[in-house]
């Protein structure tokens, strides 16, 4: 009986819970993938305003795109560019960096670029 009440309580709470934003780490990974695609794949550029729009669509707090960009720049330049952000965001960038690095090694750069040109179509554009 106790288990049925617990399940019912969880289901009721889930049904009335407001729709929440996706976890920030999902967005952080997308932004890092977009920037990595710009750097690693020939002829690609990142549209910053499209990243801002995606953050809004994902219900991220205002300023998230800039914080993520600053954290990525800081981590990937050894602190020479960007600004250190809170520990959670810096950890998200570190984990995303490792995941992207593993994907690039697993797929090879040519395949990685081709895959991300498709999955990031809303944030990256051909240069020119």
HUKASUL-V864115 format. One record per residue. N is the residue number from 0. RES is the residue in one small letter. PSI is psi in whole degrees, 0 to 359 (999 if undefined). Layout:
BEGIN
{{N & RES & PSI} {N & RES & PSI}}
END
This chain:
BEGIN
{{0 & x & 317} {1 & x & 321} {2 & x & 320} {3 & x & 320} {4 & x & 320} {5 & x & 314} {6 & x & 316} {7 & x & 319} {8 & x & 317} {9 & x & 316} {10 & x & 320} {11 & x & 316} {12 & x & 319} {13 & x & 324} {14 & x & 327} {15 & x & 354} {16 & x & 139} {17 & x & 156} {18 & x & 127} {19 & x & 164} {20 & x & 155} {21 & x & 158} {22 & x & 144} {23 & x & 328} {24 & x & 331} {25 & x & 314} {26 & x & 317} {27 & x & 316} {28 & x & 318} {29 & x & 316} {30 & x & 315} {31 & x & 320} {32 & x & 319} {33 & x & 313} {34 & x & 321} {35 & x & 321} {36 & x & 320} {37 & x & 317} {38 & x & 318} {39 & x & 338} {40 & x & 126} {41 & x & 141} {42 & x & 21} {43 & x & 142} {44 & x & 157} {45 & x & 136} {46 & x & 103} {47 & x & 316} {48 & x & 329} {49 & x & 327} {50 & x & 320} {51 & x & 316} {52 & x & 318} {53 & x & 320} {54 & x & 318} {55 & x & 316} {56 & x & 327} {57 & x & 7} {58 & x & 37} {59 & x & 150} {60 & x & 151} {61 & x & 141} {62 & x & 356} {63 & x & 316} {64 & x & 315} {65 & x & 320} {66 & x & 316} {67 & x & 316} {68 & x & 316} {69 & x & 318} {70 & x & 317} {71 & x & 313} {72 & x & 316} {73 & x & 312} {74 & x & 320} {75 & x & 355} {76 & x & 12} {77 & x & 32} {78 & x & 5} {79 & x & 337} {80 & x & 167} {81 & x & 194} {82 & x & 142} {83 & x & 136} {84 & x & 185} {85 & x & 156} {86 & x & 323} {87 & x & 316} {88 & x & 320} {89 & x & 323} {90 & x & 321} {91 & x & 317} {92 & x & 319} {93 & x & 315} {94 & x & 316} {95 & x & 321} {96 & x & 315} {97 & x & 318} {98 & x & 316} {99 & x & 317} {100 & x & 316} {101 & x & 317} {102 & x & 317} {103 & x & 319} {104 & x & 321} {105 & x & 316} {106 & x & 336} {107 & x & 148} {108 & x & 320} {109 & x & 311} {110 & x & 320} {111 & x & 315} {112 & x & 314} {113 & x & 317} {114 & x & 316} {115 & x & 337} {116 & x & 328} {117 & x & 311} {118 & x & 338} {119 & x & 21} {120 & x & 331} {121 & x & 347} {122 & x & 338} {123 & x & 152} {124 & x & 155} {125 & x & 141} {126 & x & 149} {127 & x & 999}}
END
